[in-house]
Every structure is written in structure tokens, then in C-alpha cells.
Amino acid sequence: MIQSNPLEGYFKEHPIPANLITTMSTANWRGYIAYFKFLNGKLVVENIYKEEHKNDDKGKTEFFLTSIYKDVFGENKNFECSFYSGLLICPSGKMLEYIHMGYSSVYENYDLIELKDGVNVKSKKFTAEEFMDYKREYFKYFKKTDEYKQKANEFKEMTAEIDKNLDMRVFGNSKSKNKENKYLKEKEAAYRADKQLDSFMFIFLNDYMKTIEIPLTK
């Protein structure tokens, strides 16, 4: 099990064929399940499946997996992930805390594997406490990066759009909306977005952690 998504960057450049993914859920927003392994120190895709479901004679829903490897990667077996540089975060042991949001659930132990262009360059073992300490320290570093600033702006724009759509549903074109202080409402929305930002970015930090040894910052 890994708390990382090595293929997401690849699929942005090479999208999964349209209509191939037919089932998605809150347990699997990607719609696919990929299996990886290392060959000669290189990360490769062993197989990739889509989730499907059908109802039996009694109306009970059954879920099953169907391989879509050939549809995605063709006849090329053990597709090499040379496009991926970052961390594979591999939890193990008992689940200590369940959190239904991203990869936030906490496990007893963690193996972190750092990859450069798909090649295993180093690895390190953590207890749950050590991993959370590492994650908090990495977040301090991440907040000083240009990538964080870009993602923070995207989050704020998304939040503003959600607030705008909510206002339209609640107020529509009613007069009560026109009586509101526009400046005050914008300030309130910005304050709310700032309060939510750190929590949101920390929850999804696994997607942005790239090194085991946290870079030094000024």
C-alpha cells in the first residue's frame, strides 16, 4: 500500500482514454488501482485496473476489478515510471487513526522511498510519531516554495468560486444581496480561505513531498 500517486503527473500529459473509467467513489476518486514493483531499482507499473460493479439476482451490488493495462500502456510490459521524481510513502502495521480525507489516516510505521526519474535513490523507515514530525517540518519548508504559492492561489480561487456559486443559489438576484457590503464580504471570504488553506494543504501534503532529507531554508 502506498500513500502516493506516481501516475497522476503522467496522466495529465497522457490522459486515460475517455470513457474507460466507468466507476468512481469517495474511496477511490482516481477510478483506477495501480500495482507497482521495482525492477533493477526502477519503479515500474505491474498492472492497472478499473473498478466495476454489477447487481446480482437479489439486487446486491458486487464490485470487481478489470485490467486496463493494455488500453493505457499498450503491449509494453512493466511500464517504467521514468517521469516520476518524488516520494513513495508506504504505511504498514496497524491503523492508529482513521481520517476520511486524502491520505491522512495514521499507521504504526512508514517506509519512505525517494525516487529520481523513477530510480530508487534512498529510503528511510519512520515510526508514526517520527513521520508526523517529519511531515510538520516538511510543511514549514514547503510553505516557502513557489509551488506552495501557486497551489495556495489555486485553492483560494477555488474557494472564491464556491462562495460565489453558493451566493447565487441562496440569494439569486434578490435585493437582500444588493444591500450587503461588498468590500466586507470579500474580506470575510479571504479570511476564511486563509484559515482553511493550511489545513487543506497539510492534508494533501503527501502529493508534494519530494525528498527524505528536508532542504534547508533561509
Secondary structure, 3 states (H helix, E strand, C coil): CCCCCCCHHHHHHCCCCCCCCCCCECCECCCEEEEEEEECCEEEEEEEEEEEEEECCCCCEEEEEEECHHHHHCCCCCEECCCCCEEEEEEEEEEEECCCCCCCCEEEEEEEEEEECCEEEEEEEEEHHHHHHHHHHHHHHHCCCHHHHHHHHHHHHHHHHHHHHHHHHHCCCCHHHHCCCHHHHHHHHHHHHHHHHHHHHHHCHHHCCCCCCCCCCC
